[in-house]
């Protein structure tokens, strides 16, 4: 008669083998199609993937992460990266990957779909969407006449304790990168020092908007779409607020470009280029216009969701997205005690 312990051992061995087979199957599935390193909002990328696969039959999988996380991962992996495409929310991570020499050139037909202001001049990657910086303010705390004329005004003593932002988020760090590009290092360092001593620190854009809505601070620096998404639903965290657009080519009118690029190391470059072409095509950009992301289309002449201020009316400053220096921003913010 077999020992019960032996039967238990056989059972455990079987469980381990099944688990191992499942893990291998998962890795095999990932390698069957395009692999995207995705730092965009997951819901938006899923919409793009579903529409692309429906149109082309090409299978796509993705790994979810943040801009900085996935950009650094690609740089560490180098030529051995399994990724075919990267999508980000902001362009500093794209600029870092470009500087590491990891991108293939974007197909000329795709480049032609995207106006020059929404892609780098190198054409090593392209814009796929955009978001604008805004100052969300509590309408019972501030009148329009009391709003800051420039984002740079927020370092002044009169704003101490009255505004907030999420410095740990790549979203905010992209805004600081634009301030650095437009005003230089001394002015940026002074602004960050003013933020350290005078601003309330929040975890993310949603927490910032929630605090403004509750009257904990008069206003906060966020990206526009968080406000529009809440307004389209319950208005739970935005009902007491409005948005102020700095305009006038102010650093606070910065429009951040979400990027897409094909990796040089990809073994499926043709399909990867097809994906980038689709995302920037009329069908891909209409996912932004007609969906619930409230991000801006940037390609193929597709207009923004009607609820949004048109891109042309934002009077954004001219910034080359490849020039945004994420490392210098991290250094400056660390020196200021914000990271």
TACOR-V57585 format. One record per residue. N is the residue number from 1. OMEGA is omega in whole degrees, 0 to 359 (999 if undefined). Layout:
# TACOR-V57585
N & OMEGA
N & OMEGA
This chain:
# TACOR-V57585
1 & 182
2 & 176
3 & 176
4 & 179
5 & 178
6 & 179
7 & 179
8 & 179
9 & 178
10 & 180
11 & 180
12 & 178
13 & 179
14 & 180
15 & 179
16 & 180
17 & 178
18 & 180
19 & 180
20 & 180
21 & 180
22 & 180
23 & 179
24 & 179
25 & 179
26 & 179
27 & 179
28 & 179
29 & 182
30 & 184
31 & 182
32 & 184
33 & 174
34 & 175
35 & 178
36 & 165
37 & 191
38 & 173
39 & 173
40 & 175
41 & 188
42 & 182
43 & 180
44 & 181
45 & 176
46 & 178
47 & 178
48 & 182
49 & 182
50 & 181
51 & 180
52 & 181
53 & 178
54 & 182
55 & 189
56 & 185
57 & 182
58 & 180
59 & 180
60 & 170
61 & 182
62 & 170
63 & 185
64 & 177
65 & 179
66 & 180
67 & 185
68 & 181
69 & 184
70 & 176
71 & 179
72 & 179
73 & 178
74 & 180
75 & 178
76 & 182
77 & 179
78 & 184
79 & 180
80 & 182
81 & 176
82 & 185
83 & 174
84 & 185
85 & 167
86 & 172
87 & 179
88 & 173
89 & 184
90 & 188
91 & 180
92 & 178
93 & 177
94 & 179
95 & 180
96 & 179
97 & 177
98 & 181
99 & 177
100 & 176
101 & 188
102 & 183
103 & 165
104 & 176
105 & 174
106 & 179
107 & 181
108 & 180
109 & 177
110 & 177
111 & 182
112 & 180
113 & 188
114 & 177
115 & 188
116 & 183
117 & 182
118 & 176
119 & 177
120 & 181
121 & 181
122 & 184
123 & 176
124 & 173
125 & 182
126 & 171
127 & 177
128 & 179
129 & 179
130 & 174
131 & 182
132 & 174
133 & 176
134 & 173
135 & 176
136 & 183
137 & 178
138 & 188
139 & 175
140 & 181
141 & 185
142 & 169
143 & 179
144 & 181
145 & 182
146 & 183
147 & 179
148 & 179
149 & 181
150 & 175
151 & 180
152 & 179
153 & 185
154 & 176
155 & 183
156 & 184
157 & 183
158 & 179
159 & 182
160 & 179
161 & 187
162 & 181
163 & 181
164 & 180
165 & 180
166 & 188
167 & 183
168 & 185
169 & 176
170 & 177
171 & 183
172 & 180
173 & 175
174 & 177
175 & 177
176 & 177
177 & 177
178 & 177
179 & 178
180 & 181
181 & 187
182 & 186
183 & 180
184 & 187
185 & 181
186 & 181
187 & 179
188 & 178
189 & 178
190 & 179
191 & 179
192 & 176
193 & 177
194 & 177
195 & 181
196 & 183
197 & 189
198 & 184
199 & 171
200 & 184
201 & 181
202 & 186
203 & 183
204 & 181
205 & 182
206 & 178
207 & 178
208 & 180
209 & 179
210 & 180
211 & 177
212 & 180
213 & 182
214 & 180
215 & 178
216 & 172
217 & 181
218 & 183
219 & 181
220 & 179
221 & 181
222 & 168
223 & 191
224 & 194
225 & 177
226 & 178
227 & 183
228 & 178
229 & 180
230 & 178
231 & 180
232 & 182
233 & 188
234 & 187
235 & 184
236 & 182
237 & 181
238 & 186
239 & 181
240 & 188
241 & 171
242 & 180
243 & 174
244 & 178
245 & 185
246 & 179
247 & 174
248 & 181
249 & 178
250 & 173
251 & 178
252 & 174
253 & 182
254 & 173
255 & 182
256 & 182
257 & 170
258 & 188
259 & 172
260 & 180
261 & 178
262 & 182
263 & 177
264 & 184
265 & 183
266 & 175
267 & 181
268 & 187
269 & 182
270 & 180
271 & 178
272 & 177
273 & 177
274 & 179
275 & 180
276 & 177
277 & 180
278 & 183
279 & 180
280 & 178
281 & 178
282 & 181
283 & 180
284 & 181
285 & 176
286 & 172
287 & 177
288 & 183
289 & 189
290 & 183
291 & 185
292 & 180
293 & 183
294 & 169
295 & 184
296 & 166
297 & 179
298 & 189
299 & 172
300 & 176
301 & 181
302 & 181
303 & 178
304 & 169
305 & 184
306 & 180
307 & 187
308 & 169
309 & 181
310 & 180
311 & 183
312 & 182
313 & 183
314 & 180
315 & 183
316 & 175
317 & 179
318 & 180
319 & 174
320 & 186
321 & 178
322 & 181
323 & 183
324 & 191
325 & 184
326 & 181
327 & 178
328 & 178
329 & 179
330 & 179
331 & 181
332 & 181
333 & 176
334 & 178
335 & 180
336 & 180
337 & 181
338 & 179
339 & 999
